Amino acid sequence: MQDRLSDDWTLASLADACGLSQATLIRRFQALVGEAPMAHLMRLRMERAAEWLKSGDDKLSVLAARLGYQSEAAFARRFKEFHGVWPGEFRRVG
């Protein structure tokens, strides 16, 4: 999952990739990682987005696609929910 952030992951596709039921995946993942699989995926994406915003000048649409978001707007909304600021503002203040 962390090496394929742009994939269109769902709980079902993660469970299939692991050969587990969704309930078993959630239970084992939570015990091992400390958070639910989809919450972990979102956190990984948002942490990577912050790294890329600080270190590069790619357009937001490029970052959104690299992180599995269908649109720049969807990515920007999720980024603001997670970090408390819009991606452009985050990039400016670094």
N, CA and C of each residue as an Amber inpcrd file, in Angstrom:
protein
   282
   0.8310000  -1.1870000   0.0000000   0.0000000   0.0000000   0.0000000
   0.8730000   1.2470000   0.0000000   1.8810000   1.2910000   0.8580000
   2.6780000   2.5170000   0.9530000   3.5540000   2.7340000  -0.2690000
   3.8350000   1.6900000  -1.0160000   4.6190000   1.8470000  -2.2380000
   3.7500000   2.0890000  -3.4600000   2.4250000   1.9970000  -3.2840000
   1.5000000   2.1940000  -4.4030000   0.3690000   3.1350000  -3.9760000
   0.7480000   4.3270000  -3.5350000  -0.2300000   5.2820000  -3.0180000
  -1.2290000   5.7370000  -4.0670000  -0.8720000   5.6790000  -5.3340000
  -1.7750000   6.1510000  -6.3700000  -2.8490000   5.1260000  -6.7290000
  -2.7030000   3.8950000  -6.2580000  -3.7150000   2.8820000  -6.5590000
  -5.0530000   3.2620000  -5.9380000  -6.1070000   2.8210000  -6.5700000
  -7.4630000   3.0940000  -6.0900000  -7.8340000   2.0670000  -5.0250000
  -7.1920000   2.1820000  -3.8560000  -7.3900000   1.2090000  -2.7910000
  -8.7780000   1.3370000  -2.1710000  -9.3540000   0.2100000  -1.9040000
 -10.5680000   0.1120000  -1.0960000 -10.2740000  -0.9210000  -0.0160000
 -11.1110000  -0.9770000   0.9690000 -10.9250000  -1.9940000   1.9970000
 -10.9850000  -3.3830000   1.3690000 -11.8940000  -3.5610000   0.4180000
 -12.0290000  -4.8620000  -0.2520000 -10.7650000  -5.2170000  -1.0350000
 -10.2060000  -4.2490000  -1.7590000  -9.0070000  -4.5580000  -2.5490000
  -7.7960000  -4.8150000  -1.6520000  -7.7020000  -4.1270000  -0.5260000
  -6.6210000  -4.3970000   0.4210000  -6.7630000  -5.8010000   1.0140000
  -7.9770000  -6.1560000   1.3890000  -8.2160000  -7.4820000   1.9490000
  -7.8860000  -8.5590000   0.9270000  -8.3020000  -8.3470000  -0.3180000
  -7.9820000  -9.3070000  -1.3780000  -6.4800000  -9.4410000  -1.5690000
  -5.7650000  -8.3160000  -1.5480000  -4.3130000  -8.3370000  -1.7340000
  -3.6190000  -9.1100000  -0.6140000  -4.2360000  -9.1120000   0.5660000
  -3.6580000  -9.8150000   1.7140000  -4.1960000 -11.2330000   1.8660000
  -5.2060000 -11.5580000   1.0960000  -5.8190000 -12.8760000   1.2220000
  -6.6080000 -13.0470000   2.4990000  -7.2010000 -11.9470000   2.9690000
  -7.9530000 -11.9600000   4.2170000  -9.3570000 -11.4290000   3.9950000
 -10.2430000 -11.7400000   4.9260000 -11.5440000 -11.0780000   4.9160000
 -11.3350000  -9.6340000   5.3640000 -12.2850000  -8.7840000   5.0620000
 -12.1680000  -7.3850000   5.4700000 -12.1110000  -7.2670000   6.9910000
 -12.9440000  -8.0310000   7.6810000 -12.9690000  -7.9590000   9.1490000
 -11.6330000  -8.4020000   9.7450000 -11.0640000  -9.4680000   9.1990000
  -9.7740000  -9.9460000   9.7040000  -8.6730000  -8.9380000   9.4060000
  -8.7040000  -8.3680000   8.2100000  -7.7100000  -7.3410000   7.8650000
  -7.7900000  -6.1780000   8.8480000  -8.9750000  -5.6800000   9.0910000
  -9.1380000  -4.5470000  10.0030000  -8.6030000  -4.8970000  11.3870000
  -8.9890000  -6.0380000  11.8850000  -8.5750000  -6.4530000  13.2260000
  -7.0530000  -6.5990000  13.3160000  -6.4560000  -7.3010000  12.3670000
  -5.0050000  -7.5120000  12.4030000  -4.2290000  -6.2280000  12.1550000
  -4.6940000  -5.4380000  11.2120000  -4.0200000  -4.1820000  10.8860000
  -4.0450000  -3.2500000  12.0860000  -5.2030000  -3.1260000  12.7000000
  -5.3580000  -2.2690000  13.8810000  -4.4180000  -2.7180000  14.9980000
  -4.3230000  -4.0070000  15.2100000  -3.4560000  -4.5330000  16.2730000
  -1.9870000  -4.2800000  15.9650000  -1.6120000  -4.4150000  14.7100000
  -0.2110000  -4.2840000  14.3320000   0.2280000  -2.8270000  14.1500000
  -0.6010000  -2.0390000  13.4940000  -0.2310000  -0.6690000  13.1170000
  -0.7980000   0.3760000  14.0740000  -1.9170000   0.0660000  14.6900000
  -2.5040000   1.0000000  15.6420000  -3.5700000   1.9090000  15.0660000
  -3.9300000   1.6840000  13.8240000  -5.0100000   2.4450000  13.2010000
  -5.6290000   1.5990000  12.1010000  -6.8100000   1.9810000  11.6720000
  -7.5080000   1.2410000  10.6270000  -6.7720000   1.3860000   9.2950000
  -6.9030000   0.4110000   8.4040000  -6.1730000   0.4490000   7.1390000
  -6.4280000   1.7040000   6.3030000  -7.6760000   2.1100000   6.1670000
  -7.9650000   3.2650000   5.3230000  -7.4990000   4.5680000   5.9770000
  -7.5570000   4.6420000   7.2900000  -7.0210000   5.8140000   7.9940000
  -5.5070000   5.8760000   7.8230000  -4.8720000   4.7230000   7.8640000
  -3.4210000   4.6620000   7.6550000  -3.0640000   5.1070000   6.2410000
  -3.8320000   4.6460000   5.2750000  -3.5920000   5.0440000   3.8840000
  -3.7160000   6.5570000   3.7260000  -4.7560000   7.1440000   4.3040000
  -4.9270000   8.5860000   4.2000000  -3.7610000   9.3120000   4.8570000
  -3.3300000   8.8480000   6.0280000  -2.2090000   9.4870000   6.7100000
  -0.9320000   9.3860000   5.8780000  -0.6730000   8.2270000   5.3070000
   0.5000000   8.0770000   4.4380000   0.4510000   9.0480000   3.2710000
  -0.7080000   9.1370000   2.6440000  -0.8620000  10.0520000   1.5020000
  -0.6460000  11.4970000   1.9180000  -1.2050000  11.8850000   3.0500000
  -1.0800000  13.2760000   3.4910000   0.3380000  13.6000000   3.9500000
   1.0160000  12.6570000   4.5640000   2.4170000  12.8830000   4.9440000
   3.2920000  13.0080000   3.7030000   3.0600000  12.1550000   2.7250000
   3.8260000  12.2300000   1.4760000   3.5260000  13.5350000   0.7440000
   2.2610000  13.9430000   0.7440000   1.8910000  15.2040000   0.1050000
   2.6470000  16.3650000   0.7450000   2.7170000  16.3770000   2.0650000
   3.4380000  17.4480000   2.7620000   4.9130000  17.4490000   2.3780000
   5.5200000  16.2770000   2.3120000   6.9260000  16.1810000   1.9000000
   7.1140000  16.7560000   0.4980000   6.2520000  16.3520000  -0.4170000
   6.3770000  16.8110000  -1.8110000   6.1020000  18.2990000  -1.9450000
   5.1600000  18.8080000  -1.1720000   4.8770000  20.2380000  -1.2440000
   6.0640000  21.0580000  -0.7380000   6.7370000  20.5700000   0.2880000
   7.8900000  21.2810000   0.8380000   9.1060000  21.1950000  -0.0690000
   9.2710000  20.0900000  -0.7560000  10.5170000  19.8580000  -1.4790000
  10.4400000  20.0620000  -2.9800000   9.2710000  20.2870000  -3.5220000
   9.1610000  20.3900000  -4.9700000   8.2070000  21.4770000  -5.4010000
   8.0520000  21.5620000  -6.7120000   7.1460000  22.5770000  -7.2440000
   6.1560000  21.9860000  -8.2450000   5.8740000  20.6830000  -8.1030000
   4.8740000  20.0590000  -8.9580000   3.5200000  20.7150000  -8.7390000
   2.7320000  20.7660000  -9.8050000   1.3770000  21.2840000  -9.6920000
   0.5570000  20.3740000  -8.7880000  -0.4470000  20.9670000  -8.1600000
  -1.3040000  20.1850000  -7.2690000  -1.9970000  19.0520000  -8.0110000
  -2.3400000  19.2720000  -9.2580000  -2.9960000  18.2080000 -10.0310000
  -2.0650000  17.0080000 -10.2050000  -0.7880000  17.2490000 -10.3460000
   0.1920000  16.1640000 -10.4770000   0.3120000  15.4150000  -9.1550000
   0.4090000  16.1660000  -8.0600000   0.4880000  15.5270000  -6.7430000
  -0.7730000  14.7150000  -6.4580000  -1.9140000  15.2870000  -6.7870000
  -3.1800000  14.5910000  -6.5490000  -3.1890000  13.2460000  -7.2690000
  -2.7930000  13.2290000  -8.5150000  -2.7730000  11.9800000  -9.2890000
  -1.7680000  10.9870000  -8.7050000  -0.6100000  11.4750000  -8.2870000
   0.4130000  10.5960000  -7.7180000  -0.0360000   9.9760000  -6.3980000
  -1.0120000  10.6030000  -5.7560000  -1.5020000  10.1300000  -4.4680000
  -2.8580000   9.4300000  -4.5570000  -3.3440000   9.2290000  -5.7750000
  -4.5700000   8.4620000  -5.9510000  -5.8600000   9.2390000  -5.8950000
  -5.7950000  10.5510000  -5.9690000  -7.0130000  11.3580000  -5.9530000
  -7.4810000  11.6220000  -7.3760000  -8.7940000  11.5910000  -7.5630000
  -9.3720000  11.7650000  -8.8970000  -9.3330000  13.2060000  -9.3710000
  -9.2190000  14.1320000  -8.4320000  -9.1940000  15.5430000  -8.8190000
  -8.3280000  16.3340000  -7.8560000  -7.8740000  17.4670000  -8.3310000
  -7.0990000  18.3850000  -7.4980000  -7.9590000  18.8810000  -6.3350000
  -9.2240000  19.1400000  -6.6110000 -10.1230000  19.6530000  -5.5760000
 -10.3110000  18.6330000  -4.4460000 -10.5000000  17.3650000  -4.8000000
 -10.6630000  16.3220000  -3.7800000  -9.4000000  16.2130000  -2.9320000
  -8.2470000  16.2630000  -3.5820000  -6.9790000  16.2180000  -2.8590000
  -6.8510000  17.4210000  -1.9350000  -7.1460000  18.6090000  -2.4260000
  -6.9950000  19.8350000  -1.6350000  -7.9080000  19.8200000  -0.4100000
  -9.1450000  19.3590000  -0.5910000 -10.0770000  19.2770000   0.5500000
  -9.5500000  18.3180000   1.6160000  -9.0860000  17.1560000   1.1860000
  -8.5700000  16.1700000   2.1420000  -7.3180000  16.6970000   2.8430000
  -6.4550000  17.3870000   2.0900000  -5.2470000  17.9560000   2.6720000
  -5.6070000  18.9730000   3.7430000  -6.5830000  19.8290000   3.4540000
  -6.9970000  20.8360000   4.4350000  -7.6030000  20.1800000   5.6670000
  -8.4060000  19.1450000   5.4780000  -8.9720000  18.4270000   6.6230000
  -7.8640000  17.8550000   7.5090000  -6.8290000  17.3360000   6.8890000
  -5.7680000  16.6670000   7.6300000  -4.7900000  17.6530000   8.2560000
  -4.3340000  18.6370000   7.4770000  -3.2790000  19.5530000   7.9270000
  -3.8000000  20.8930000   8.4570000  -5.0640000  21.1990000   8.1820000
  -5.6360000  22.4410000   8.6850000  -5.3950000  23.6570000   7.8050000
  -4.6730000  23.4800000   6.7180000  -4.4320000  24.5630000   5.7580000
  -4.5180000  23.9880000   4.3490000  -4.7910000  24.8590000   3.3980000
  -4.8310000  24.4350000   1.9990000  -3.4160000  24.1130000   1.5170000
  -3.2910000  23.2270000   0.5340000  -1.9520000  22.8600000   0.0380000
  -1.1030000  24.0430000  -0.4210000  -1.7080000  25.0000000  -1.1030000
  -0.9610000  26.1630000  -1.5720000  -0.3940000  26.9720000  -0.4250000
  -1.1920000  27.1420000   0.6190000  -0.7440000  27.8680000   1.8140000
   0.3730000  27.0960000   2.5150000   0.2050000  25.7840000   2.6040000
   1.2240000  24.9250000   3.2220000   2.5530000  25.0730000   2.4820000
   2.4720000  25.0750000   1.1750000   3.6820000  25.1950000   0.3610000
   4.3670000  26.5500000   0.5890000   3.5740000  27.6130000   0.6740000
   4.1420000  28.9520000   0.8530000   4.8340000  29.1330000   2.2040000
   4.2150000  28.5910000   3.2570000   4.7830000  28.7860000   4.5910000
   5.7790000  27.6910000   4.9590000   5.7320000  26.5890000   4.2020000
   6.6870000  25.4880000   4.3530000   6.7420000  24.9480000   5.7010000
